[in-house]
Amino acid sequence: MEIKDRIGEDKEHAVTLLQLIWDTGEPERAIRREIQRLRTEGLLINNDQDGRGYYYANKPDEILKQYKQDRHRFLAIAARIKPAYKFLKEKGLLDKEKGSPEYEQMSLFDTSLTTT
């Protein structure tokens, strides 16, 4: 059975990472990568960070909670790497050619992004 089939159908049936490791025999990192892949495919998989585990979100309040949690994490990472970005840009160590990953990621540091 695939990981996507083992994730809880709702919050009451959430499945922990430890249980997914036990059930699949896969390493933690592989399971996290698969969950990330499933999310990028559009599956609404939540983890409330309360120890209950992963589940498919099917209520607007659950989806909003995960959205806020992920957005906060995204903005915190963007703020954390901003000094490195500025340093590398000043040293000319980033490829400024359109289409390169560095060029595309520069929008992360738009001054409109805040951590509030």
PyMOL commands that set and color helices and strands:
alter all, ss='L'
color gray80, all
select helices_A, chain A and resi 3-6+11-13+17-24+28-40+60-90+101-109
alter helices_A, ss='H'
color red, helices_A
select strands_A, chain A and resi 45-47+54-56
alter strands_A, ss='S'
color yellow, strands_A
deselect
rebuild
show_as cartoon
